[in-house]
Amino acid sequence: MPELFAIDPRTVFLVAMLMMLLNGGVLGLMHGSLAPDVQPSAFSWRVGTLLQAAGCVLQAVQQSLPPAFVLPLANALLLLGMTAYLRALRQFYGLPERWSLLLPPLLATVAVFWFTAVHPDLGLRITLVSLTMAGVLFASARTLQRFAEREAMTSRAVLAAIFLIIAGIMFARAVQAIVAPPVAKNLLQLSGWQYSLGLVLAATLPVIGTTAFLLMCLERIRGQWQRAASTDYLTGLANRRTVALAGERAFHAARRQDQVFAVAVLDVDFFKAINDRHGHDVGDLALKHLAALLEAVCRKSDLPGRLGGEEFFLLLDRADRGESLAVAERFQQQLRAQPLRFDGVDIPLAVSIGVAVLDAGDRSFAALLRRADQALYAAKSGGRNRVELAEPGTGGAIMQPT
């Protein structure tokens, strides 16, 4: 059985080099199709793949070149390639550049030169390079794990698993080189299934890893499309379609579970005057300011959204009359306390709010929303800058001054 794994190391390096070049080529062809925010990380990943391909070529031809030259250079290229993967992942998640990442490959390269030209020792070379690779791979897996909750991706989990598996193999390889130092002069002369299997699995990292990384990029793009389809482009709140779908679900859930549920519709008072006096750019800033304050006063279970223009929407989960009015009035208090500030001038903003609480007479979410709209109209006609609560089942409204 062990003989099945006794593969010629030179063959492993050359096949790995060809596969890396193919994967790097595919990533290069797709570069222009990737989202701009992932293109820098994709470029770093492609550079890492090409560096490792060059390192594999030098490892395969090491017996034809001076060892003191080819071995440090080959290992430097392999280690820099793996470090480029780590850099690519940090760029993917928007982490700052850290040039200290180059320190482990640099120190390992110096060590390879020392144990090749000054004090030849294959076992120590294997140990130091394997431990350095294991450290870089573990750091890459750790980077992926840090963002598991923020951006759930199947490809991210697969890539993290690949990094951890190869890191474990490299660590085991280092331990083996310490416990049973090899007697050969170089890697190409090593025999045994342990070394062959380690080489094969390590060589699959750029191949399978590049595929998983490309899937990560595509999943990021798909997530951006989904967010774009469900959010308002200006404020970042849920858009009309998203809030309507969520409202339908919440309405039926509240009906089934006999829970309270409320809807608030908000409209900016005299918004046209803001645009006319200060310009549409300031009007956009005002809408963003309102959206930020609305999100701040919401409970975690509430869903704020923008219906369009200067009209906003708020789904109040498990909120009765008192809680609904408290949220609406808290928003107006925050709005008075934090006016929009532009060019050193405070621009006061006012909002009329209509609130409707789920009632036995509401046969659909549309009916509940209609009552909230009627309450909003009552707030507008009653003097604006106030909250109106719709009367249960009548479609009318009673005034709640603020």
SEKOLTI-376851 format. One record per residue (C-alpha): y, x, z; residue number from 1. Coordinates in steps of 0.05 Angstrom, whole numbers. Example, Ala and Ser with C-alpha at 12.3 -4.5 7.8 and 13.67 -1.06 7.14 Angstrom:
! residues 2
{{-90; 246; 156}; 1},
{{-21; 273; 143}; 2},
//
This chain:
! residues 402
{{0; 0; 0}; 1},
{{52; 53; 17}; 2},
{{41; 86; -52}; 3},
{{69; 24; -84}; 4},
{{137; 42; -56}; 5},
{{134; 116; -76}; 6},
{{186; 110; -131}; 7},
{{219; 169; -165}; 8},
{{288; 175; -132}; 9},
{{319; 198; -198}; 10},
{{297; 133; -231}; 11},
{{326; 93; -173}; 12},
{{394; 126; -180}; 13},
{{397; 118; -256}; 14},
{{376; 45; -255}; 15},
{{426; 31; -199}; 16},
{{480; 65; -240}; 17},
{{466; 21; -301}; 18},
{{466; -43; -259}; 19},
{{530; -23; -225}; 20},
{{565; -11; -291}; 21},
{{541; -78; -317}; 22},
{{566; -114; -254}; 23},
{{631; -77; -255}; 24},
{{640; -96; -328}; 25},
{{627; -170; -314}; 26},
{{677; -168; -257}; 27},
{{728; -135; -302}; 28},
{{719; -187; -357}; 29},
{{730; -243; -306}; 30},
{{790; -209; -273}; 31},
{{842; -248; -312}; 32},
{{808; -314; -296}; 33},
{{812; -303; -221}; 34},
{{868; -330; -178}; 35},
{{926; -281; -169}; 36},
{{914; -277; -94}; 37},
{{843; -250; -103}; 38},
{{857; -203; -162}; 39},
{{877; -143; -119}; 40},
{{813; -149; -78}; 41},
{{772; -158; -142}; 42},
{{803; -95; -170}; 43},
{{785; -55; -107}; 44},
{{714; -82; -109}; 45},
{{707; -61; -182}; 46},
{{734; 9; -166}; 47},
{{683; 13; -109}; 48},
{{627; -5; -156}; 49},
{{647; 47; -208}; 50},
{{654; 101; -154}; 51},
{{583; 87; -131}; 52},
{{558; 87; -202}; 53},
{{588; 157; -211}; 54},
{{557; 179; -145}; 55},
{{489; 155; -168}; 56},
{{495; 195; -233}; 57},
{{511; 259; -194}; 58},
{{453; 246; -146}; 59},
{{406; 239; -205}; 60},
{{428; 305; -237}; 61},
{{438; 344; -173}; 62},
{{384; 395; -190}; 63},
{{423; 416; -252}; 64},
{{488; 432; -216}; 65},
{{508; 477; -158}; 66},
{{488; 440; -93}; 67},
{{552; 460; -57}; 68},
{{592; 425; -111}; 69},
{{550; 365; -132}; 70},
{{524; 341; -64}; 71},
{{591; 335; -28}; 72},
{{622; 302; -89}; 73},
{{564; 254; -100}; 74},
{{564; 231; -27}; 75},
{{640; 227; -26}; 76},
{{638; 180; -86}; 77},
{{584; 136; -54}; 78},
{{621; 133; 12}; 79},
{{688; 119; -20}; 80},
{{656; 64; -61}; 81},
{{631; 30; 1}; 82},
{{698; 39; 34}; 83},
{{731; 7; -26}; 84},
{{687; -54; -13}; 85},
{{714; -57; 58}; 86},
{{785; -51; 31}; 87},
{{770; -107; -19}; 88},
{{748; -153; 36}; 89},
{{810; -137; 78}; 90},
{{854; -153; 17}; 91},
{{815; -217; 5}; 92},
{{834; -241; 74}; 93},
{{905; -214; 73}; 94},
{{895; -159; 124}; 95},
{{943; -99; 123}; 96},
{{925; -33; 90}; 97},
{{894; 19; 136}; 98},
{{890; 88; 107}; 99},
{{850; 109; 168}; 100},
{{791; 76; 132}; 101},
{{787; 140; 90}; 102},
{{775; 184; 151}; 103},
{{699; 171; 159}; 104},
{{683; 186; 85}; 105},
{{727; 249; 89}; 106},
{{693; 275; 152}; 107},
{{624; 259; 124}; 108},
{{640; 296; 59}; 109},
{{662; 358; 98}; 110},
{{598; 354; 138}; 111},
{{556; 349; 75}; 112},
{{590; 411; 47}; 113},
{{577; 448; 112}; 114},
{{503; 430; 116}; 115},
{{495; 447; 42}; 116},
{{534; 511; 31}; 117},
{{540; 542; 101}; 118},
{{481; 517; 141}; 119},
{{433; 480; 95}; 120},
{{399; 422; 130}; 121},
{{376; 361; 91}; 122},
{{358; 322; 154}; 123},
{{428; 328; 183}; 124},
{{459; 310; 115}; 125},
{{417; 247; 112}; 126},
{{433; 229; 184}; 127},
{{509; 238; 178}; 128},
{{516; 203; 111}; 129},
{{470; 146; 132}; 130},
{{507; 134; 197}; 131},
{{574; 135; 160}; 132},
{{548; 85; 110}; 133},
{{520; 41; 166}; 134},
{{588; 42; 200}; 135},
{{627; 22; 138}; 136},
{{577; -33; 121}; 137},
{{579; -60; 192}; 138},
{{655; -61; 190}; 139},
{{651; -100; 124}; 140},
{{604; -151; 155}; 141},
{{650; -156; 216}; 142},
{{710; -170; 171}; 143},
{{672; -226; 137}; 144},
{{650; -255; 204}; 145},
{{721; -256; 231}; 146},
{{741; -308; 180}; 147},
{{678; -350; 182}; 148},
{{712; -409; 216}; 149},
{{776; -406; 175}; 150},
{{743; -407; 108}; 151},
{{671; -431; 107}; 152},
{{634; -403; 47}; 153},
{{560; -397; 32}; 154},
{{573; -334; -9}; 155},
{{610; -303; 50}; 156},
{{549; -312; 95}; 157},
{{503; -283; 42}; 158},
{{548; -222; 32}; 159},
{{553; -211; 107}; 160},
{{477; -214; 112}; 161},
{{470; -164; 56}; 162},
{{518; -116; 90}; 163},
{{481; -122; 157}; 164},
{{412; -112; 125}; 165},
{{434; -50; 88}; 166},
{{470; -24; 149}; 167},
{{406; -32; 189}; 168},
{{366; 5; 136}; 169},
{{416; 62; 136}; 170},
{{414; 66; 212}; 171},
{{337; 67; 211}; 172},
{{340; 121; 157}; 173},
{{385; 164; 201}; 174},
{{338; 155; 261}; 175},
{{279; 175; 218}; 176},
{{314; 237; 193}; 177},
{{325; 257; 266}; 178},
{{256; 240; 292}; 179},
{{219; 268; 232}; 180},
{{264; 318; 196}; 181},
{{247; 323; 121}; 182},
{{220; 388; 95}; 183},
{{245; 380; 24}; 184},
{{308; 414; -2}; 185},
{{341; 351; -32}; 186},
{{333; 276; -39}; 187},
{{298; 281; -106}; 188},
{{240; 319; -73}; 189},
{{229; 269; -18}; 190},
{{166; 227; -19}; 191},
{{142; 169; 22}; 192},
{{153; 95; 20}; 193},
{{205; 97; 76}; 194},
{{255; 137; 35}; 195},
{{238; 102; -30}; 196},
{{247; 33; 0}; 197},
{{311; 53; 32}; 198},
{{339; 79; -34}; 199},
{{319; 16; -71}; 200},
{{350; -31; -20}; 201},
{{413; 11; -14}; 202},
{{420; 12; -90}; 203},
{{419; -65; -92}; 204},
{{482; -70; -50}; 205},
{{531; -61; -109}; 206},
{{489; -107; -153}; 207},
{{475; -166; -107}; 208},
{{538; -153; -67}; 209},
{{582; -157; -130}; 210},
{{550; -224; -148}; 211},
{{562; -251; -78}; 212},
{{634; -225; -78}; 213},
{{647; -258; -146}; 214},
{{620; -324; -118}; 215},
{{668; -315; -59}; 216},
{{726; -310; -108}; 217},
{{703; -372; -145}; 218},
{{694; -411; -79}; 219},
{{765; -391; -60}; 220},
{{790; -419; -126}; 221},
{{751; -483; -118}; 222},
{{778; -491; -47}; 223},
{{849; -481; -73}; 224},
{{838; -535; -126}; 225},
{{811; -582; -74}; 226},
{{870; -570; -28}; 227},
{{918; -578; -87}; 228},
{{886; -645; -103}; 229},
{{891; -669; -31}; 230},
{{958; -642; -7}; 231},
{{1031; -653; -24}; 232},
{{1057; -593; -62}; 233},
{{1124; -591; -26}; 234},
{{1108; -604; 47}; 235},
{{1035; -584; 52}; 236},
{{1018; -651; 84}; 237},
{{963; -695; 59}; 238},
{{984; -732; -4}; 239},
{{983; -807; -16}; 240},
{{913; -809; -44}; 241},
{{884; -768; 14}; 242},
{{918; -810; 67}; 243},
{{896; -875; 33}; 244},
{{823; -852; 32}; 245},
{{827; -828; 104}; 246},
{{861; -893; 124}; 247},
{{805; -935; 92}; 248},
{{752; -895; 130}; 249},
{{790; -898; 195}; 250},
{{802; -973; 187}; 251},
{{728; -989; 176}; 252},
{{707; -942; 232}; 253},
{{755; -975; 280}; 254},
{{728; -1043; 260}; 255},
{{655; -1022; 271}; 256},
{{668; -988; 337}; 257},
{{719; -1039; 362}; 258},
{{771; -985; 371}; 259},
{{847; -987; 366}; 260},
{{880; -957; 305}; 261},
{{952; -955; 280}; 262},
{{993; -937; 220}; 263},
{{1065; -913; 217}; 264},
{{1109; -910; 155}; 265},
{{1171; -867; 159}; 266},
{{1231; -865; 112}; 267},
{{1290; -817; 114}; 268},
{{1356; -854; 123}; 269},
{{1410; -840; 71}; 270},
{{1369; -786; 38}; 271},
{{1406; -794; -28}; 272},
{{1471; -776; 8}; 273},
{{1439; -711; 31}; 274},
{{1419; -694; -41}; 275},
{{1487; -714; -68}; 276},
{{1527; -675; -16}; 277},
{{1484; -612; -7}; 278},
{{1440; -610; -70}; 279},
{{1367; -623; -83}; 280},
{{1346; -555; -56}; 281},
{{1372; -575; 12}; 282},
{{1339; -642; 4}; 283},
{{1273; -606; -6}; 284},
{{1286; -565; 56}; 285},
{{1300; -629; 94}; 286},
{{1233; -658; 73}; 287},
{{1197; -594; 94}; 288},
{{1233; -595; 161}; 289},
{{1213; -667; 173}; 290},
{{1141; -651; 154}; 291},
{{1138; -593; 203}; 292},
{{1166; -635; 260}; 293},
{{1118; -692; 244}; 294},
{{1059; -645; 247}; 295},
{{1084; -617; 313}; 296},
{{1088; -685; 349}; 297},
{{1021; -710; 322}; 298},
{{958; -709; 364}; 299},
{{899; -669; 336}; 300},
{{864; -733; 315}; 301},
{{925; -760; 277}; 302},
{{937; -749; 202}; 303},
{{1008; -742; 175}; 304},
{{1021; -747; 101}; 305},
{{1074; -757; 49}; 306},
{{1073; -820; 7}; 307},
{{1125; -793; -42}; 308},
{{1200; -784; -45}; 309},
{{1229; -787; 26}; 310},
{{1173; -832; 52}; 311},
{{1120; -807; 100}; 312},
{{1056; -835; 129}; 313},
{{1021; -826; 196}; 314},
{{951; -849; 214}; 315},
{{946; -856; 289}; 316},
{{874; -852; 312}; 317},
{{855; -895; 372}; 318},
{{928; -910; 387}; 319},
{{949; -976; 417}; 320},
{{1019; -1005; 416}; 321},
{{1044; -960; 472}; 322},
{{1015; -896; 445}; 323},
{{1039; -911; 374}; 324},
{{1110; -923; 398}; 325},
{{1107; -860; 441}; 326},
{{1089; -817; 381}; 327},
{{1142; -848; 337}; 328},
{{1197; -842; 389}; 329},
{{1175; -771; 406}; 330},
{{1185; -753; 332}; 331},
{{1255; -783; 332}; 332},
{{1273; -745; 395}; 333},
{{1250; -680; 363}; 334},
{{1289; -696; 301}; 335},
{{1353; -706; 341}; 336},
{{1341; -643; 381}; 337},
{{1325; -600; 320}; 338},
{{1371; -617; 261}; 339},
{{1363; -581; 196}; 340},
{{1403; -517; 196}; 341},
{{1427; -492; 129}; 342},
{{1478; -437; 115}; 343},
{{1500; -437; 187}; 344},
{{1513; -512; 189}; 345},
{{1471; -566; 224}; 346},
{{1452; -624; 179}; 347},
{{1432; -684; 222}; 348},
{{1373; -725; 197}; 349},
{{1353; -795; 215}; 350},
{{1289; -834; 202}; 351},
{{1269; -907; 205}; 352},
{{1197; -920; 226}; 353},
{{1153; -981; 219}; 354},
{{1089; -984; 261}; 355},
{{1030; -1032; 255}; 356},
{{971; -1033; 303}; 357},
{{904; -1058; 279}; 358},
{{895; -1132; 292}; 359},
{{839; -1182; 283}; 360},
{{879; -1213; 227}; 361},
{{878; -1149; 185}; 362},
{{822; -1157; 134}; 363},
{{834; -1090; 100}; 364},
{{872; -1025; 107}; 365},
{{920; -1050; 55}; 366},
{{937; -1110; 99}; 367},
{{951; -1064; 158}; 368},
{{994; -1019; 115}; 369},
{{1032; -1079; 89}; 370},
{{1051; -1098; 160}; 371},
{{1075; -1027; 173}; 372},
{{1118; -1031; 110}; 373},
{{1148; -1097; 132}; 374},
{{1164; -1066; 200}; 375},
{{1198; -1008; 163}; 376},
{{1240; -1056; 123}; 377},
{{1260; -1090; 188}; 378},
{{1281; -1023; 217}; 379},
{{1323; -1010; 155}; 380},
{{1357; -1077; 157}; 381},
{{1366; -1073; 232}; 382},
{{1411; -1013; 230}; 383},
{{1365; -954; 211}; 384},
{{1347; -895; 255}; 385},
{{1300; -938; 296}; 386},
{{1227; -956; 307}; 387},
{{1200; -1026; 292}; 388},
{{1132; -1050; 315}; 389},
{{1099; -1104; 272}; 390},
{{1080; -1167; 309}; 391},
{{1004; -1177; 311}; 392},
{{977; -1218; 253}; 393},
{{1045; -1246; 230}; 394},
{{1070; -1191; 185}; 395},
{{1136; -1197; 222}; 396},
{{1166; -1145; 268}; 397},
{{1198; -1139; 335}; 398},
{{1253; -1088; 347}; 399},
{{1240; -1027; 390}; 400},
{{1308; -992; 397}; 401},
{{1308; -917; 404}; 402},
//
